């Protein structure tokens, strides 16, 4: 097994805000609020900020009338690894087992 933090170079600490709105207008509002990046997903838009700007961007989006689903600091992968088939099922079981441990608060992965 690896030492704690030995794979941290594969992740960056980011502010992640999820809003329920979609469309170009919501994307532009996010970028104007100071977001580094934003992407439209099935359930809305995911907005990425510098960790120190998370609450500022959240406040601007809220003041603009956008619905904030969540806003938190997360470790975001620098790059992704494609996992398919049987390996994907095994990985899902492993991540579920790790998440079920009492000492674990968050699980981050770069698997796609």
Secondary structure, 3 states (H helix, E strand, C coil): CCCCCCCHHHEEEEEEEEECCCCHHHHHHHHHCCCCEEEECCCCEEEEECHHHHHHHHHHHHHCCCCEEEEEEEEEECCCECCCHHHHHHHHHHHHHHHHCCCCCCCCCCEC
